[in-house]
Amino acid sequence: MNPLLQNWYFHFPNFVLAAVMYTALGRLLLSLFVPPHWNNYIWRFFVRITDPFVRAVEFITPAGVPGPVILIFTILWLVIMRVVFFMLMGAAGLLPTVGAAQ
């Protein structure tokens, strides 16, 4: 059986968290060069994917913090979520092994 399918419980959540994290990083970098309400389809995609996470971070962040800093905190929280997920999977003994015998 394909190891990716065999360990879906680890790879799928890790992939989703990584995709959102890197999309938020792309949004942060792109926001340095474009206006906040740009109508480009790539920008709209980045905003649509990351907005639920940015809003969650905005909820727990003081009101005076500017938008780019909230994006940085969003990326930081996503990194922390990935590390905690990895540690929980390791503690439960559910991490995939490298070069496991088939």
C-alpha positions as CSV (number, residue, x, y, z in Angstrom):
1,M,0.0,0.0,0.0
2,N,1.1,3.6,-0.7
3,P,2.7,5.0,2.5
4,L,0.9,8.4,1.9
5,L,-2.4,6.6,1.9
6,Q,-1.4,4.3,4.7
7,N,-0.5,7.3,7.0
8,W,-3.2,9.7,5.8
9,Y,-4.1,10.7,9.4
10,F,-0.7,12.4,9.6
11,H,0.0,13.6,6.1
12,F,-3.4,15.2,5.3
13,P,-3.6,17.6,8.4
14,N,0.1,18.4,8.0
15,F,-0.3,19.2,4.4
16,V,-3.4,21.4,5.0
17,L,-1.5,23.3,7.8
18,A,1.6,23.7,5.6
19,A,-0.5,24.9,2.6
20,V,-2.3,27.6,4.7
21,M,1.0,28.6,6.4
22,Y,2.8,29.1,3.1
23,T,-0.2,30.8,1.5
24,A,-0.2,33.3,4.5
25,L,3.5,33.8,3.9
26,G,2.8,34.5,0.3
27,R,0.1,36.9,1.2
28,L,2.4,38.7,3.6
29,L,5.2,39.1,1.0
30,L,2.7,40.1,-1.7
31,S,1.1,42.7,0.6
32,L,4.4,44.5,0.6
33,F,3.9,45.3,-3.1
34,V,0.2,45.5,-3.8
35,P,-2.8,47.5,-2.3
36,P,-5.0,45.7,0.2
37,H,-8.0,45.6,-2.0
38,W,-6.3,44.6,-5.2
39,N,-8.6,42.7,-7.6
40,N,-6.1,40.2,-9.0
41,Y,-7.2,36.5,-8.9
42,I,-4.0,35.4,-7.1
43,W,-4.4,38.0,-4.4
44,R,-8.1,37.1,-4.0
45,F,-7.1,33.4,-3.6
46,F,-4.5,34.2,-1.0
47,V,-7.0,36.4,1.0
48,R,-9.8,33.8,0.7
49,I,-7.7,30.9,1.9
50,T,-6.0,32.8,4.8
51,D,-8.8,35.1,6.0
52,P,-10.4,32.6,8.5
53,F,-7.1,32.1,10.2
54,V,-6.3,35.8,10.1
55,R,-9.7,36.6,11.7
56,A,-9.0,34.1,14.4
57,V,-5.7,35.7,15.2
58,E,-7.3,39.2,15.1
59,F,-9.8,38.0,17.7
60,I,-7.1,37.2,20.2
61,T,-4.7,40.1,19.3
62,P,-5.1,43.6,20.7
63,A,-7.0,46.0,18.4
64,G,-4.0,48.4,17.8
65,V,-1.9,45.8,16.0
66,P,-1.4,46.6,12.3
67,G,-2.5,44.2,9.6
68,P,1.0,43.0,8.5
69,V,1.9,42.1,12.1
70,I,-1.3,40.1,12.4
71,L,-0.2,38.2,9.3
72,I,3.1,37.5,10.9
73,F,1.3,36.3,14.1
74,T,-0.9,34.1,11.9
75,I,2.1,32.5,10.3
76,L,3.7,32.0,13.7
77,W,0.5,30.3,15.1
78,L,0.3,28.0,12.1
79,V,4.0,27.0,12.6
80,I,3.2,26.3,16.3
81,M,0.1,24.3,15.3
82,R,2.3,22.1,13.0
83,V,4.9,21.6,15.7
84,V,2.3,20.7,18.3
85,F,0.5,18.3,15.8
86,F,3.9,16.6,15.1
87,M,4.6,16.3,18.9
88,L,1.1,14.9,19.6
89,M,1.4,12.4,16.8
90,G,4.9,11.4,18.1
91,A,3.6,11.0,21.7
92,A,0.8,8.8,20.4
93,G,3.2,6.7,18.4
94,L,1.5,7.6,15.1
95,L,4.4,9.2,13.2
96,P,5.2,7.5,9.9
97,T,8.6,5.9,9.8
98,V,11.2,6.5,7.2
99,G,12.2,3.4,5.2
100,A,9.7,1.1,7.0
101,A,9.6,-2.5,5.9
102,Q,6.7,-3.3,3.6
